[in-house]
């Protein structure tokens, strides 16, 4: 008779095999239990409909604030210097904002690496981190919002001129309150990014400091202040061999050592990782941005001074005149994206921008008291066109060559470079202007005390010359114009220097990738 299926021997052997199989790990179980495995990130619920519209408007206003704050006081500075009798402080009016922007840019850029600090996304840059909220298919459109920063930087002098002449220049600062309130409410109620289990943050103070490099940021602030004070005071208030200037330069060099050491020790956690800035396109992009925006800020702040002092126009009119630059930019800031797509590479736009900036800066350097509208209008249009073509290219290159979290770090580093350029060279320009003004007055109109012109303020220059020194009106204007022309030499130099990053930038294609 055949053995039953319930044979105890067979059942026993099968049971033992099952027990052995249970204790024997399978390949799948090994993978699941492996410490290297990471839990899946939670899906992000992208906003849509009215929520998406409100979110984009809020982020647009944040980007607008960034652009306005950088340059809105440029047409107000002559009036401010007249109100406070402080032409020698002209460098601080522009660089004070850029100083804090520069020092905290890397700190807030690092916030995007932490899922517990999503609020930093709205404050870094200020809207750069919002890419994640709109989904992949909206990112190209969202990136165009970065152009709103550049457009705001160009149009803000006109708005500043309107505030200065029609209301008060203090509105250049008060305007941030309503715009910032909308952005704050948008972030608080609509930005809801779930916590990512893959990104853990230690609960200790040391973990917080390591995560955000707060110590490095605190070192960066006095480092930048020492440099600015040295550049502002050297050769004007104190001689370059004065103990104050030497001490400031020594402190600048000494403070750079611990900051650089922290960046090196932090490795991939650093706010400015070496692996990022050593990448060829990134290094070229930072040099390009530094040169481009050094020229941009100098022109943006000193052309209105030239209009109001040498040409004798009001703040409102100087802002209207500056619209010629915004016209050139508006035509190209968006068109440059289509041009890049058509050509297939970023570098041609950068080369075109360098050529145009050299021509435009050279024309601006030729300004004199008799310069007609036929020269300064095309000069400013050319400068607007070159900014529109070139300003976004390094940002787009880094978003092509980098992936994942490195995109946020590289973008933050480039914005840091923009602010650093303005911070340094607005102070350098102020130093050159003041020293050259004193020199030109002694040379052309020794009868005038330089302190009279410095303490008068830019917008009151013509009134001073017409009432107190009418016989020296032309010579006084020429001296003032010559001093500003020496400042305009800086954009010419930086425009020519941009051929270096143009030559070393990688020819990557957004289309092919």
C-alpha positions as CSV (number, residue, x, y, z in Angstrom):
1,X,0.0,0.0,0.0
2,X,1.3,3.5,-0.9
3,X,2.5,5.8,1.8
4,X,0.1,8.4,2.8
5,X,0.9,12.1,2.3
6,X,0.6,12.4,6.1
7,X,3.6,10.1,6.6
8,X,5.3,11.3,9.8
9,X,8.8,11.0,8.4
10,X,8.1,13.0,5.3
11,X,6.2,15.6,7.3
12,X,9.1,15.8,9.8
13,X,11.7,16.3,7.1
14,X,9.6,19.0,5.4
15,X,9.1,20.8,8.7
16,X,12.9,20.8,9.4
17,X,13.5,22.2,5.9
18,X,11.0,24.9,6.4
19,X,12.7,25.9,9.7
20,X,16.1,25.9,8.0
21,X,14.8,28.1,5.2
22,X,13.3,30.5,7.7
23,X,16.7,31.0,9.4
24,X,18.6,31.2,6.1
25,X,18.6,34.8,4.9
26,X,17.5,35.3,1.4
27,X,19.1,37.9,-0.9
28,X,16.0,40.0,-0.7
29,X,16.1,39.9,3.1
30,X,19.8,40.9,3.1
31,X,19.0,43.9,1.1
32,X,16.2,44.9,3.3
33,X,18.2,44.6,6.4
34,X,21.3,46.1,5.1
35,X,22.2,49.3,6.9
36,X,23.0,51.1,3.7
37,X,19.4,50.9,2.5
38,X,17.4,54.1,2.9
39,X,13.7,54.6,3.4
40,X,11.8,56.1,0.5
41,X,11.3,59.8,0.6
42,X,7.7,60.9,1.1
43,X,5.9,62.0,-2.0
44,X,5.5,65.8,-2.3
45,X,2.0,67.1,-2.8
46,X,2.7,69.8,-5.4
47,X,0.3,72.7,-5.1
48,X,-2.1,73.4,-8.0
49,X,-4.8,75.8,-9.1
50,X,-5.2,78.9,-7.0
51,X,-2.7,77.8,-4.3
52,X,0.0,77.5,-7.0
53,X,-0.9,81.0,-8.4
54,X,-0.7,82.5,-4.9
55,X,2.6,80.7,-4.1
56,X,4.2,81.9,-7.4
57,X,3.0,85.5,-6.8
58,X,4.5,85.4,-3.2
59,X,7.8,84.1,-4.5
60,X,7.8,86.6,-7.3
61,X,7.4,89.4,-4.8
62,X,10.2,87.9,-2.7
63,X,12.4,88.0,-5.8
64,X,11.2,91.5,-6.5
65,X,12.3,92.6,-3.0
66,X,15.8,91.2,-3.6
67,X,16.2,93.2,-6.9
68,X,14.7,96.4,-5.5
69,X,16.8,96.4,-2.3
70,X,20.0,96.0,-4.2
71,X,19.6,99.2,-6.3
72,X,16.6,101.2,-5.4
73,X,18.6,103.7,-3.5
74,X,20.9,104.4,-6.4
75,X,18.9,107.4,-7.6
76,X,18.2,108.5,-4.0
77,X,21.8,108.6,-3.0
78,X,22.5,112.1,-4.3
79,X,19.5,113.4,-2.3
80,X,20.6,111.4,0.8
81,X,24.1,112.8,0.6
82,X,22.7,116.3,0.4
83,X,20.3,115.8,3.3
84,X,23.1,114.4,5.5
85,X,26.0,116.4,4.0
86,X,27.9,113.1,3.6
87,X,29.1,112.5,0.1
88,X,32.1,110.7,1.6
89,X,29.6,108.0,2.9
90,X,28.3,107.2,-0.6
91,X,30.0,103.8,-0.6
92,X,28.2,102.6,2.4
93,X,24.7,103.5,1.1
94,X,25.0,100.8,-1.5
95,X,27.4,98.3,0.1
96,X,25.7,98.1,3.6
97,X,22.8,96.0,2.2
98,X,25.1,94.0,0.0
99,X,27.4,93.3,2.9
100,X,24.7,91.5,5.0
101,X,23.3,89.9,1.8
102,X,26.7,88.5,1.0
103,X,27.5,87.2,4.5
104,X,24.2,85.4,5.0
105,X,23.7,84.1,1.5
106,X,25.8,81.0,2.0
107,X,24.1,80.4,5.4
108,X,20.6,80.5,4.0
109,X,21.7,78.6,0.9
110,X,22.7,75.7,3.2
111,X,19.1,75.7,4.7
112,X,17.9,73.9,1.6
113,X,19.9,70.9,2.6
114,X,17.8,70.5,5.8
115,X,14.2,69.3,5.7
116,X,13.6,70.8,9.1
117,X,14.3,74.3,7.9
118,X,12.2,74.8,4.8
119,X,11.5,78.4,5.7
120,X,15.1,79.2,4.7
121,X,14.0,78.4,1.1
122,X,12.0,81.6,1.0
123,X,14.7,83.7,2.5
124,X,17.7,82.4,0.5
125,X,18.1,84.5,-2.5
126,X,15.0,84.9,-1.7
127,X,13.0,82.6,-4.0
128,X,15.7,80.3,-5.4
129,X,14.7,77.4,-3.2
130,X,11.2,77.3,-4.4
131,X,12.0,75.1,-7.4
132,X,10.9,72.1,-5.4
133,X,7.4,73.3,-4.8
134,X,6.3,73.5,-8.5
135,X,7.2,70.1,-9.9
136,X,9.5,69.2,-12.7
137,X,7.3,70.4,-15.6
138,X,7.1,73.9,-14.1
139,X,10.8,74.4,-13.2
140,X,11.9,76.0,-16.5
141,X,9.1,78.5,-16.2
142,X,9.9,79.0,-12.6
143,X,13.6,79.6,-13.3
144,X,12.5,82.6,-15.4
145,X,11.4,84.2,-12.2
146,X,15.1,84.7,-11.5
147,X,15.0,87.2,-14.3
148,X,12.6,89.3,-12.2
149,X,15.4,90.0,-9.8
150,X,17.5,91.4,-12.6
151,X,14.6,93.4,-14.0
152,X,13.8,94.8,-10.6
153,X,17.5,95.8,-10.2
154,X,17.2,97.8,-13.5
155,X,13.8,99.4,-12.9
156,X,14.3,100.1,-9.2
157,X,16.2,103.4,-9.8
158,X,13.2,104.8,-11.5
159,X,11.0,103.8,-8.6
160,X,13.6,105.2,-6.2
161,X,13.6,108.5,-8.1
162,X,9.8,108.7,-7.9
163,X,9.9,108.1,-4.1
164,X,12.7,110.7,-3.6
165,X,11.0,113.5,-5.5
166,X,7.3,112.8,-5.1
167,X,7.2,111.5,-1.5
168,X,10.4,110.8,0.5
169,X,13.5,108.6,-0.1
170,X,12.6,106.7,3.0
171,X,9.9,104.8,1.0
172,X,12.9,103.0,-0.7
173,X,13.1,101.1,2.6
174,X,9.4,101.1,3.7
175,X,8.3,99.4,0.5
176,X,9.7,96.1,1.8
177,X,7.0,95.9,4.5
178,X,3.9,95.2,2.3
179,X,5.9,93.1,-0.2
180,X,7.6,91.1,2.6
181,X,4.3,90.5,4.4
182,X,2.7,88.9,1.4
183,X,5.7,86.6,1.0
184,X,5.7,85.7,4.7
185,X,2.0,84.7,4.7
186,X,2.5,82.7,1.5
187,X,5.3,80.7,3.0
188,X,3.6,80.1,6.3
189,X,0.3,78.8,4.9
190,X,1.2,77.3,1.5
191,X,4.7,75.9,1.8
192,X,4.2,72.4,3.4
193,X,7.1,70.1,2.5
194,X,6.9,66.8,4.4
195,X,9.9,65.8,6.5
196,X,12.4,63.6,4.7
197,X,13.4,60.5,6.8
198,X,16.6,60.3,4.8
199,X,17.7,63.6,6.2
200,X,18.2,63.5,10.0
201,X,19.3,66.5,12.0
202,X,20.9,65.9,15.4
203,X,19.2,67.6,18.3
204,X,22.5,69.0,19.8
205,X,23.8,72.5,19.5
206,X,26.9,71.1,17.9
207,X,24.8,69.4,15.3
208,X,23.0,72.7,14.5
209,X,26.3,74.6,14.2
210,X,27.8,71.8,12.0
211,X,24.7,71.6,9.9
212,X,24.5,75.3,9.0
213,X,28.1,76.5,9.5
214,X,26.9,79.2,11.8
215,X,30.4,79.8,13.1
216,X,31.7,80.3,9.6
217,X,29.0,82.9,8.9
218,X,29.8,84.8,12.1
219,X,33.5,84.9,11.0
220,X,32.5,86.0,7.6
221,X,30.8,89.2,8.8
222,X,33.8,90.9,10.6
223,X,36.0,89.6,7.7
224,X,33.9,91.6,5.2
225,X,33.6,94.6,7.5
226,X,37.3,94.9,7.9
227,X,37.8,94.7,4.1
228,X,35.2,97.4,3.5
229,X,36.5,99.8,6.1
230,X,40.0,99.4,4.7
231,X,38.8,100.1,1.2
232,X,36.6,103.0,2.3
233,X,39.1,104.8,4.5
234,X,42.4,103.9,2.7
235,X,43.9,106.9,0.9
236,X,40.9,109.2,1.8
237,X,40.4,109.5,5.6
238,X,43.6,107.8,6.4
239,X,46.8,107.1,4.5
240,X,47.4,103.5,3.3
241,X,50.3,103.2,5.7
242,X,48.2,104.3,8.7
243,X,48.1,101.8,11.6
244,X,44.3,101.7,11.3
245,X,44.3,100.6,7.7
246,X,47.2,98.1,8.3
247,X,45.3,96.7,11.3
248,X,42.1,96.3,9.2
249,X,44.0,94.5,6.4
250,X,45.7,92.2,8.9
251,X,42.4,91.3,10.5
252,X,40.9,90.7,7.1
253,X,43.7,88.2,6.3
254,X,43.7,86.6,9.8
255,X,39.9,86.0,9.8
256,X,40.0,84.4,6.4
257,X,42.2,81.6,7.8
258,X,39.7,80.1,10.3
259,X,36.9,80.5,7.8
260,X,38.8,78.7,5.1
261,X,39.8,76.0,7.6
262,X,36.1,75.5,8.6
263,X,35.1,75.1,5.0
264,X,37.9,72.5,4.5
265,X,37.1,70.5,7.7
266,X,33.3,70.5,7.0
267,X,33.9,68.8,3.6
268,X,30.6,68.2,1.9
269,X,28.7,69.9,4.7
270,X,30.5,73.2,4.2
271,X,28.5,76.2,3.0
272,X,31.0,76.6,0.1
273,X,32.4,73.1,-0.5
274,X,35.7,72.9,-2.3
275,X,34.4,70.2,-4.7
276,X,31.8,72.7,-5.9
277,X,34.0,75.7,-6.5
278,X,36.8,73.5,-8.1
279,X,34.4,72.3,-10.8
280,X,35.5,74.1,-14.1
281,X,32.2,75.6,-15.0
282,X,31.5,76.7,-11.4
283,X,34.9,78.4,-11.1
284,X,34.4,80.1,-14.4
285,X,30.9,81.1,-13.6
286,X,31.9,82.7,-10.3
287,X,34.6,84.8,-12.0
288,X,32.2,85.8,-14.7
289,X,29.5,86.8,-12.1
290,X,32.1,88.7,-10.1
291,X,33.3,90.8,-13.1
292,X,29.8,91.3,-14.5
293,X,28.2,92.5,-11.3
294,X,31.2,94.6,-10.3
295,X,30.6,96.6,-13.4
296,X,26.9,96.4,-13.0
297,X,26.7,97.9,-9.5
298,X,29.3,100.6,-10.2
299,X,27.3,101.8,-13.3
300,X,24.0,101.4,-11.4
301,X,25.1,103.7,-8.6
302,X,27.3,106.2,-10.3
303,X,25.4,107.0,-13.5
304,X,22.5,108.5,-11.4
305,X,25.1,110.5,-9.5
306,X,26.4,111.7,-12.8
307,X,23.0,112.6,-14.0
308,X,22.0,114.6,-10.9
309,X,25.3,116.3,-10.2
310,X,26.9,117.0,-13.6
311,X,23.8,117.2,-15.7
312,X,21.7,118.8,-12.9
313,X,18.5,116.7,-13.4
314,X,16.2,115.6,-10.6
315,X,16.1,112.2,-9.0
316,X,12.9,111.5,-10.8
317,X,14.3,112.4,-14.2
318,X,17.5,110.4,-13.6
319,X,15.3,107.4,-12.9
320,X,13.4,108.0,-16.1
321,X,16.6,108.3,-18.0
322,X,17.7,105.0,-16.5
323,X,14.7,103.3,-18.1
324,X,16.8,103.2,-21.3
325,X,18.9,100.6,-19.6
326,X,15.8,98.6,-18.4
327,X,14.5,98.7,-21.9
328,X,17.6,97.0,-23.2
329,X,17.4,94.4,-20.4
330,X,13.7,93.7,-20.8
331,X,14.1,92.9,-24.4
332,X,16.9,90.4,-23.8
333,X,16.5,88.8,-20.3
334,X,13.8,86.5,-21.6
335,X,14.9,86.3,-25.2
336,X,18.3,85.1,-24.0
337,X,16.7,81.9,-22.9
338,X,15.2,81.2,-26.3
339,X,18.5,82.2,-27.9
340,X,20.3,79.6,-25.7
341,X,17.8,76.9,-26.7
342,X,18.2,77.9,-30.3
343,X,22.0,77.8,-30.3
344,X,22.2,74.9,-28.0
345,X,24.9,76.2,-25.7
346,X,25.3,78.8,-23.0
347,X,28.8,80.2,-23.8
348,X,27.9,82.1,-27.0
349,X,25.6,84.3,-24.9
350,X,28.3,84.9,-22.4
351,X,30.8,85.9,-25.2
352,X,28.2,88.2,-26.7
353,X,27.5,89.8,-23.3
354,X,31.3,90.4,-22.8
355,X,31.6,92.1,-26.2
356,X,28.6,94.4,-25.6
357,X,29.7,95.3,-22.0
358,X,33.1,96.3,-23.3
359,X,31.5,98.6,-25.8
360,X,28.9,100.0,-23.4
361,X,31.3,100.6,-20.6
362,X,33.8,102.3,-23.0
363,X,31.0,104.7,-24.1
364,X,30.0,105.5,-20.5
365,X,33.7,106.2,-19.7
366,X,33.6,108.9,-22.3
367,X,30.8,110.9,-20.6
368,X,31.5,114.6,-20.0
369,X,29.3,117.7,-19.0
370,X,28.4,118.2,-22.7
371,X,27.4,114.6,-23.4
372,X,24.2,114.6,-25.4
373,X,21.2,112.2,-25.3
374,X,22.5,110.7,-28.5
375,X,25.4,109.2,-26.6
376,X,24.1,108.2,-23.2
377,X,20.9,106.6,-24.4
378,X,22.6,104.0,-26.6
379,X,25.3,103.5,-24.0
380,X,22.8,102.5,-21.3
381,X,20.7,100.4,-23.8
382,X,23.9,98.4,-24.7
383,X,24.6,97.9,-21.0
384,X,21.1,96.7,-20.4
385,X,21.3,94.3,-23.3
386,X,24.5,92.8,-22.1
387,X,23.2,92.3,-18.6
388,X,20.0,90.7,-19.9
389,X,22.0,88.3,-22.2
390,X,24.7,87.3,-19.7
391,X,23.4,87.5,-16.1
392,X,21.4,84.2,-16.1
393,X,23.9,82.1,-18.1
394,X,26.2,80.9,-15.2
395,X,23.2,80.0,-13.2
396,X,21.8,77.9,-16.0
397,X,25.2,76.2,-16.6
398,X,25.5,75.1,-13.0
399,X,22.0,73.7,-13.0
400,X,23.0,71.7,-16.0
401,X,26.4,70.3,-14.8
402,X,25.3,69.8,-11.1
403,X,22.6,67.5,-9.8
404,X,20.4,67.2,-6.7
405,X,21.4,69.2,-3.6
406,X,24.5,70.6,-5.4
407,X,22.3,72.8,-7.6
408,X,21.2,74.8,-4.5
409,X,24.8,75.1,-3.2
410,X,26.1,76.2,-6.6
411,X,23.3,78.7,-7.1
412,X,23.8,80.1,-3.6
413,X,27.6,80.5,-4.3
414,X,26.9,82.4,-7.5
415,X,24.5,84.8,-5.8
416,X,27.1,85.2,-3.0
417,X,29.6,86.2,-5.7
418,X,27.2,88.8,-7.0
419,X,26.7,90.4,-3.6
420,X,30.5,90.2,-2.8
421,X,31.3,92.0,-6.1
422,X,29.0,94.8,-5.3
423,X,30.1,95.0,-1.6
424,X,33.7,95.3,-2.5
425,X,33.7,97.5,-5.6
426,X,31.1,100.0,-4.4
427,X,33.5,100.8,-1.6
428,X,36.4,100.8,-4.0
429,X,34.5,103.2,-6.3
430,X,33.7,105.5,-3.4
431,X,37.3,105.6,-2.5
432,X,38.4,106.4,-6.1
433,X,35.7,109.0,-6.5
434,X,36.6,110.9,-3.3
435,X,40.3,110.8,-3.9
436,X,40.0,111.8,-7.5
437,X,37.5,114.6,-6.7
438,X,40.0,116.1,-4.2
439,X,42.8,115.8,-6.7
440,X,40.7,117.3,-9.6
441,X,39.6,120.3,-7.5
442,X,43.1,121.1,-6.5
443,X,44.2,120.8,-10.1
444,X,41.4,122.7,-11.9
445,X,39.8,124.9,-9.3
446,X,42.2,125.4,-6.4
447,X,40.0,128.4,-5.2
448,X,37.3,125.9,-4.1
449,X,37.8,123.9,-0.8
450,X,37.2,120.2,-1.6
451,X,35.4,119.8,1.7
452,X,32.7,122.2,0.4
453,X,31.9,120.0,-2.5
454,X,32.1,116.8,-0.5
455,X,29.9,118.0,2.3
456,X,27.3,119.6,-0.1
457,X,26.1,116.3,-1.6
458,X,25.7,115.3,-5.2
459,X,22.2,116.7,-5.9
460,X,23.2,120.2,-4.5
461,X,26.4,120.5,-6.5
462,X,25.0,122.9,-9.2
463,X,23.3,125.0,-6.6
464,X,26.6,125.3,-4.7
465,X,28.6,126.3,-7.8
466,X,26.0,128.7,-9.1
467,X,25.5,130.6,-5.8
468,X,29.0,130.6,-4.3
469,X,31.4,130.0,-7.2
470,X,29.6,131.1,-10.4
471,X,32.9,132.1,-12.0
472,X,34.2,128.5,-11.6
473,X,31.0,126.7,-12.7
474,X,32.4,125.0,-15.7
475,X,35.7,124.1,-14.1
476,X,33.9,122.7,-11.0
477,X,31.6,120.5,-13.2
478,X,34.6,119.3,-15.1
479,X,36.4,118.4,-11.9
480,X,33.4,116.5,-10.7
481,X,32.9,114.8,-14.1
482,X,36.6,113.7,-14.2
483,X,36.3,112.1,-10.8
484,X,33.3,110.1,-11.8
485,X,35.0,109.1,-15.1
486,X,37.8,107.5,-13.1
487,X,35.1,105.4,-11.4
488,X,33.6,104.5,-14.8
489,X,37.0,103.0,-15.7
490,X,36.3,100.1,-13.4
491,X,33.5,98.6,-15.6
492,X,35.7,98.9,-18.6
493,X,38.4,96.8,-16.8
494,X,35.9,94.2,-15.6
495,X,34.2,93.9,-19.0
496,X,37.6,93.1,-20.6
497,X,38.5,90.6,-17.8
498,X,35.4,88.5,-18.6
499,X,37.1,87.1,-21.6
500,X,38.9,84.8,-19.1
501,X,35.9,82.9,-17.8
502,X,34.4,82.9,-21.3
503,X,37.4,81.0,-22.5
504,X,37.3,78.4,-19.7
505,X,33.6,77.8,-19.4
506,X,32.5,74.3,-20.5
507,X,30.4,74.1,-23.6
508,X,27.5,72.2,-22.1
509,X,24.1,72.1,-23.8
510,X,20.7,72.3,-21.9
511,X,19.1,70.7,-24.9
512,X,21.3,67.6,-25.1
513,X,21.2,67.0,-21.4
